[in-house]
Amino acid sequence: MLLALAGPSGSGKTTVSAELCTRYGYRYFAPHTTRPMRPGERAEVGYQFVTSTDFRYLVDTDALLFHDVHYGHNYGLARDLIDVCSTEPKVLVTVPIWRMADLRILLPATFCVYLLPPDVAEVESRIANRSPITQAELAERVASKDQEWFTRIPGLHLVPPASTAEIADSILQATERDNGGRRA
């Protein structure tokens, strides 16, 4: 089963992903990005960090399922995901909400989760504390337009702010309900 996790900047996607992998045995499939690594990040834990030249090669060789530009950096999800999902029982990926529809076309059983952000002050604090950012960049990231997609992704599971463990438990329970009570 593929679990696709989305949410605005600062919503806790990386933290929740790590919790799901540690506690429930998900395999994280890291997207590629050209953005610089932030302090404390490790390659392939949140992203596979590549140069612009390497990213262009991935695009030119059709190695990516899809790719986008966010905040001036390239992000893409490798085509290998389809093979991984055919051999691994629990795979987790973080994607923009609008890419969940694409994943559902490729892998119809994809379980889609959106992390609702905490209050604006908390999101601003999280974003500002992880790397230097201008006020204009901060305002752009906080003003998420993801809500437009809530009705476009059938079965989207919305998760309200809570502790990391509570969010992970909520996601696991939702996947089990959707999976007829079988553990994902």
N, C-alpha and C positions, 0 to 999 in steps of 0.2 A: 504494500500500500504506500502511495505517495502522500505525504502530508505537506501541503503548501502553506507557508506562513507569511502573512503580509501585515503591514502596519506602518504608520508614519514614522519619520525620524524621531528617535528618542522613545519609542513605545516599548522597547525591551526585546526586540526580535532576537538579537544575538544571545542575550542572557537566557531567554526562554528556550531557544534552540539548544544551548548547552545543557540545560536542565533536562530536556526531553531525551537527549542523547545519553546523558549520565544515568538518569533514573529509569528510563524505559527502553533503552537499547536502540534508539533510532540511529541510522547512519546519516550524517549530515553531508549533503552534496553541495559543495561550495561554488557559488557563481564566480565568474571572472570579473575583475574590475581593473581599471587603470588609475583609480584614485590612490593617493599615497596611504601607506599603512599608518594607522593612528598609534600613539603610545599605548603599549600593553597588548596590541593585537598580534596575532601569530598567523602566518600564512596557512591557508587551508582550514583554519578554524572558523572564520567568518567568510572569508573570500580567498580566491586564488588571485594574488596580485601580479599583474603582468604589465609590461610596457605598452605604450600605444602601438608600437610596431608589431609586437606579438599579438595584440588584440586585433589589429587590422588583418594579420595572417589568419586568425581564427575565423574572422568574418569572410575573408576571401576564399577560404577552403571549405566553407559551409559547415564548420565544426560546431556552430552554435545553433540552438533551437530558435533563439531570438536574442536580440540585443537592443539596448536603449541607452540614451544619454540622460543622466540625472546630475544636476548641480555641476555640470561641466566635465563629468567623468563618464567613461563607458562602462556599462555593466552588461553581462551576457551569461546565458545558461547553456552549458555544453550539451551537445546532442547525445553524449554518452549516458545522460540521465535515463534514457529509455532502456538501455541495456542494464544499467544498475537496478532499475525498478523491476526488471524481469528476473533478477537473481537474488535480490535482497528483500526480506519480508517487510521492513520498515525503513523508509527513506524520507528524509526531511529536507526541504529546500525553502529558502526565503526568496520571495519574488514581489515585484510591485503588484498591487491588486489587479490591475488591468491584464496582467499576464496569466492570472488564474484561469481565465476563459480559454486561453491558448493551451494551457496544460490539460484542461478538461477535454479538449478536442483530441490531443495526443494520447492522454492517459485518462479515460473517462472516470475511473474510480478515485481520482485525486480528491482528497479531503481538504477543503479550503477553510483556513482560519484567519481571522483578522483581529489583531490586538488593538482594542480601543485605547487611545492615549490617556494618560493621566491628565490632570489639569495643565493649563498652558504654562504656568510658572515652573512646574516640574519638568515638562518637556524642554523648555528653554534652558533650564539648569543642566539637564542631561546632555543636550547638544553642545552647549557652550563649554562644558567641562571636558569633553573628549578631544577637542582640537580647536585651534584658533579659528574664529569665524567672525565675519562682519555682521553688523546689525541687519543689513539688507538680506544676507544669506540666511540668518536666523529667522527673520520674518517669513521668508519664502518657505523654509522647511516646516515652520509651525502652522502655516496656512495650508494644510493638506486639503486636497479636493477629492480624496478617496471616497467620501460618502456618496458621490455620484455613482459609484460602482456597486454599492451595497445591494441594489435590486437586480443588478445585471449578472450576478454570480449565484445561480441557484444553489440553495443549501449552504450558503456561506455562514460559518459559525462565528459569531461576534463574541469576543471575550473581553469583559470589562477589566479595568485595572485591579490588581490584587498582588499578593506576594508571588514571587516566581514559582514557588512550589504549588500554590493554589491554582495558578494559571496552567501549569503543566498538568496537574490533576484534572482540571476542567477539560482540557483538550483530550486527554486520554479517555475520560468518561464519554465525551462526545463521539470520539472515533469508535468506541465500543458500542454505543447506541446505534450509530450508523452502520456498524458492521454486524448487526444482529446479535449483540452481546458477546461476540468473540473478541478476545484481546487482540488489539492491533499489533 
